[in-house]
Amino acid sequence: MKEINPKETSRAYAFQMWMKAPMPMVTFFKTLNVSRLRRISRRNGVKFNMLMCYCIGKAASSIKEFYLLPVDDKLMQYDQIAVNTIVANREGEVSSCDIPYSTDITQFNHDYLRLTRQVANSSIDHDLSQESMVIGTSALAQYNIDGAVGMYSGIFNNPFLIWGKYKRGLIKTTLTVSFQYHHTQMDGAHAARFLDNVQKEINQLTI
């Protein structure tokens, strides 16, 4: 990552307006049709959460604002993206695992399985924040929740998605996700386009 001058980017006004705001985070909610992911997961024996993380990474990779992130009082630019997932470790607690995004879903799945297993066994976080813009995720897959708003700590400004258990209907399977982002990084139109992209990537996913 490298520091860039906000005044030389399209985020100049947002940086001025939101970097010192007491609550600069915005949260969107969207209900996704994840019927295709559920079928692929069952048919191919791959993890549903891995498929979600892959679609999130792919949807974000085409939006240039995802390669920027406010860090402390600076605007940083990255060359690559990673997707974070929360892992249950052997001590009965949870650890954090950053997975580098790859356009190749086979490679992404390999990295996902290898790194989550490593983190689960060692209880040591796998952190890529110095080399990648990390998109956080938290899957509460055992619980029926209608939404969640992430906590703003003032330390981590990364975009973050949360979801619970998907809901199976007669025709389709749906999943409600929340997406929290820092207003310096992107505007509402960017966030809405990202969520639309997630649905598009789900709809056209092949494995």
Helices and strands as residue ranges (DSSP letters): E 2-4, G 6-8, H 12-18, E 25-33, H 35-44, H 48-61, G 64-67, E 68-71, E 74-77, E 81-88, E 94-100, H 105-122, E 133-139, E 160-163, E 167-168, E 173-182, H 188-203
